Amino acid sequence: MSKIKNFVSDMKKELDRIRWCKGKELLKNTIVTVIFIIFFALFFVAIEYIVSLVNKIDFSEIVERINDLF
């Protein structure tokens, strides 16, 4: 039982050492995080759109023209 008490006591001491964010800093970090999430979401949507456009291209004509050259 003393091990558990020591653990809880040590845990409380460690929690007192933590530097918690203030309100403005927390708001700033939250805004930066949301902006990054939106940026990467738009980035991946754009990549997905480009890949879908490339998949719609009919490469058979291009391959036939290349084969005719050789």
N, CA and C atoms as a LAMMPS dump frame, in Angstrom:
ITEM: TIMESTEP
0
ITEM: NUMBER OF ATOMS
210
ITEM: BOX BOUNDS ff ff ff
-5.0000000000000000e+02 5.0000000000000000e+02
-5.0000000000000000e+02 5.0000000000000000e+02
-5.0000000000000000e+02 5.0000000000000000e+02
ITEM: ATOMS id mol type element x y z
1 1 1 N 0.819 -1.195 0
2 1 2 C 0 0 0
3 1 3 C 0.861 1.257 0
4 2 1 N 2.034 1.17 0.616
5 2 2 C 2.915 2.335 0.674
6 2 3 C 3.453 2.693 -0.72
7 3 1 N 3.596 1.688 -1.593
8 3 2 C 4.051 1.954 -2.952
9 3 3 C 3.024 2.791 -3.709
10 4 1 N 1.78 2.485 -3.485
11 4 2 C 0.711 3.238 -4.158
12 4 3 C 0.688 4.681 -3.652
13 5 1 N 0.834 4.853 -2.341
14 5 2 C 0.851 6.206 -1.767
15 5 3 C 2.043 7.001 -2.3
16 6 1 N 3.203 6.349 -2.381
17 6 2 C 4.392 7.006 -2.918
18 6 3 C 4.19 7.383 -4.389
19 7 1 N 3.573 6.482 -5.127
20 7 2 C 3.317 6.752 -6.541
21 7 3 C 2.408 7.969 -6.702
22 8 1 N 1.312 8.011 -5.954
23 8 2 C 0.371 9.124 -6.042
24 8 3 C 1.047 10.422 -5.601
25 9 1 N 1.83 10.364 -4.552
26 9 2 C 2.541 11.539 -4.069
27 9 3 C 3.53 12.056 -5.112
28 10 1 N 4.287 11.144 -5.709
29 10 2 C 5.234 11.531 -6.743
30 10 3 C 4.512 12.087 -7.977
31 11 1 N 3.38 11.511 -8.287
32 11 2 C 2.614 11.981 -9.431
33 11 3 C 2.117 13.412 -9.197
34 12 1 N 1.658 13.713 -7.998
35 12 2 C 1.208 15.063 -7.668
36 12 3 C 2.365 16.053 -7.779
37 13 1 N 3.559 15.652 -7.325
38 13 2 C 4.728 16.522 -7.43
39 13 3 C 5.076 16.803 -8.888
40 14 1 N 5.009 15.789 -9.713
41 14 2 C 5.31 15.966 -11.132
42 14 3 C 4.276 16.868 -11.802
43 15 1 N 3.019 16.714 -11.441
44 15 2 C 1.972 17.567 -12.015
45 15 3 C 2.16 19.026 -11.623
46 16 1 N 2.703 19.275 -10.443
47 16 2 C 2.977 20.648 -10.023
48 16 3 C 4.119 21.269 -10.828
49 17 1 N 4.994 20.459 -11.37
50 17 2 C 6.137 20.951 -12.144
51 17 3 C 5.756 21.309 -13.577
52 18 1 N 4.634 20.803 -14.047
53 18 2 C 4.228 21.034 -15.436
54 18 3 C 3.896 22.501 -15.639
55 19 1 N 4.372 23.06 -16.76
56 19 2 C 4.044 24.432 -17.12
57 19 3 C 2.83 24.385 -18.043
58 20 1 N 1.675 24.757 -17.531
59 20 2 C 0.445 24.716 -18.297
60 20 3 C 0.314 25.998 -19.111
61 21 1 N -0.288 25.905 -20.28
62 21 2 C -0.478 27.067 -21.157
63 21 3 C -1.464 28.046 -20.54
64 22 1 N -1.205 29.322 -20.798
65 22 2 C -2.147 30.356 -20.399
66 22 3 C -3.213 30.463 -21.482
67 23 1 N -4.246 31.258 -21.231
68 23 2 C -5.372 31.362 -22.142
69 23 3 C -4.996 31.834 -23.535
70 24 1 N -4.214 32.92 -23.641
71 24 2 C -3.847 33.456 -24.952
72 24 3 C -2.95 32.487 -25.719
73 25 1 N -2.026 31.876 -25.016
74 25 2 C -1.129 30.919 -25.665
75 25 3 C -1.905 29.697 -26.151
76 26 1 N -2.841 29.245 -25.351
77 26 2 C -3.661 28.105 -25.74
78 26 3 C -4.501 28.446 -26.965
79 27 1 N -5.069 29.644 -26.992
80 27 2 C -5.868 30.08 -28.14
81 27 3 C -5.003 30.162 -29.393
82 28 1 N -3.802 30.722 -29.268
83 28 2 C -2.887 30.83 -30.401
84 28 3 C -2.522 29.446 -30.934
85 29 1 N -2.19 28.533 -30.044
86 29 2 C -1.829 27.181 -30.465
87 29 3 C -3.005 26.462 -31.112
88 30 1 N -4.203 26.694 -30.599
89 30 2 C -5.396 26.073 -31.171
90 30 3 C -5.651 26.594 -32.575
91 31 1 N -5.5 27.9 -32.767
92 31 2 C -5.712 28.493 -34.09
93 31 3 C -4.695 27.959 -35.095
94 32 1 N -3.431 27.877 -34.69
95 32 2 C -2.396 27.349 -35.574
96 32 3 C -2.698 25.891 -35.939
97 33 1 N -3.137 25.119 -34.983
98 33 2 C -3.46 23.717 -35.239
99 33 3 C -4.619 23.592 -36.218
100 34 1 N -5.658 24.381 -36.028
101 34 2 C -6.818 24.328 -36.926
102 34 3 C -6.415 24.757 -38.336
103 35 1 N -5.568 25.779 -38.452
104 35 2 C -5.114 26.231 -39.771
105 35 3 C -4.327 25.122 -40.468
106 36 1 N -3.448 24.449 -39.745
107 36 2 C -2.692 23.35 -40.339
108 36 3 C -3.607 22.212 -40.765
109 37 1 N -4.605 21.906 -39.968
110 37 2 C -5.543 20.835 -40.322
111 37 3 C -6.292 21.196 -41.591
112 38 1 N -6.759 22.44 -41.697
113 38 2 C -7.473 22.877 -42.895
114 38 3 C -6.546 22.849 -44.105
115 39 1 N -5.316 23.34 -43.936
116 39 2 C -4.355 23.336 -45.041
117 39 3 C -4.115 21.926 -45.562
118 40 1 N -3.833 20.994 -44.664
119 40 2 C -3.548 19.637 -45.103
120 40 3 C -4.787 18.946 -45.657
121 41 1 N -5.962 19.26 -45.136
122 41 2 C -7.186 18.704 -45.695
123 41 3 C -7.364 19.172 -47.139
124 42 1 N -7.179 20.472 -47.379
125 42 2 C -7.288 20.998 -48.741
126 42 3 C -6.205 20.432 -49.646
127 43 1 N -5.009 20.278 -49.102
128 43 2 C -3.911 19.695 -49.87
129 43 3 C -4.246 18.282 -50.337
130 44 1 N -4.746 17.452 -49.432
131 44 2 C -5.064 16.073 -49.792
132 44 3 C -6.276 15.989 -50.71
133 45 1 N -7.232 16.902 -50.553
134 45 2 C -8.365 16.937 -51.484
135 45 3 C -7.865 17.302 -52.879
136 46 1 N -6.964 18.262 -52.974
137 46 2 C -6.41 18.651 -54.273
138 46 3 C -5.639 17.499 -54.906
139 47 1 N -4.844 16.801 -54.121
140 47 2 C -4.092 15.649 -54.637
141 47 3 C -5.046 14.57 -55.128
142 48 1 N -6.091 14.309 -54.366
143 48 2 C -7.087 13.304 -54.76
144 48 3 C -7.772 13.706 -56.066
145 49 1 N -8.073 14.996 -56.208
146 49 2 C -8.709 15.493 -57.424
147 49 3 C -7.777 15.335 -58.619
148 50 1 N -6.513 15.677 -58.454
149 50 2 C -5.541 15.545 -59.535
150 50 3 C -5.372 14.085 -59.946
151 51 1 N -5.299 13.2 -58.973
152 51 2 C -5.155 11.773 -59.272
153 51 3 C -6.386 11.258 -60.017
154 52 1 N -7.565 11.705 -59.616
155 52 2 C -8.772 11.252 -60.317
156 52 3 C -8.802 11.776 -61.742
157 53 1 N -8.291 12.998 -61.987
158 53 2 C -8.225 13.514 -63.352
159 53 3 C -7.24 12.703 -64.195
160 54 1 N -6.114 12.345 -63.605
161 54 2 C -5.122 11.549 -64.329
162 54 3 C -5.688 10.179 -64.662
163 55 1 N -6.474 9.613 -63.779
164 55 2 C -7.071 8.3 -64.036
165 55 3 C -8.084 8.344 -65.174
166 56 1 N -8.677 9.499 -65.435
167 56 2 C -9.673 9.622 -66.509
168 56 3 C -9.028 9.766 -67.885
169 57 1 N -7.737 10.056 -67.943
170 57 2 C -7.053 10.236 -69.224
171 57 3 C -6.938 8.883 -69.92
172 58 1 N -7.281 8.887 -71.204
173 58 2 C -7.178 7.663 -72.002
174 58 3 C -5.785 7.614 -72.621
175 59 1 N -4.951 6.779 -72.088
176 59 2 C -3.574 6.69 -72.538
177 59 3 C -3.403 5.751 -73.737
178 60 1 N -4.472 5.085 -74.161
179 60 2 C -4.335 4.114 -75.257
180 60 3 C -3.917 4.796 -76.556
181 61 1 N -4.452 6.003 -76.827
182 61 2 C -4.06 6.72 -78.049
183 61 3 C -2.586 7.122 -77.986
184 62 1 N -2.155 7.557 -76.834
185 62 2 C -0.758 7.957 -76.674
186 62 3 C 0.159 6.755 -76.865
187 63 1 N -0.227 5.615 -76.322
188 63 2 C 0.577 4.399 -76.446
189 63 3 C 0.621 3.954 -77.915
190 64 1 N -0.51 4.062 -78.619
191 64 2 C -0.539 3.686 -80.036
192 64 3 C 0.377 4.589 -80.855
193 65 1 N 0.373 5.876 -80.602
194 65 2 C 1.247 6.812 -81.322
195 65 3 C 2.728 6.501 -81.047
196 66 1 N 3.039 6.172 -79.819
197 66 2 C 4.43 5.82 -79.483
198 66 3 C 4.814 4.535 -80.184
199 67 1 N 3.912 3.56 -80.207
200 67 2 C 4.202 2.293 -80.879
201 67 3 C 4.369 2.492 -82.378
202 68 1 N 3.608 3.422 -82.965
203 68 2 C 3.729 3.689 -84.404
204 68 3 C 5.075 4.316 -84.732
205 69 1 N 5.638 5.066 -83.796
206 69 2 C 6.934 5.687 -84.03
207 69 3 C 8.063 4.656 -84.088
208 70 1 N 7.897 3.555 -83.367
209 70 2 C 8.969 2.557 -83.294
210 70 3 C 8.553 1.387 -84.089
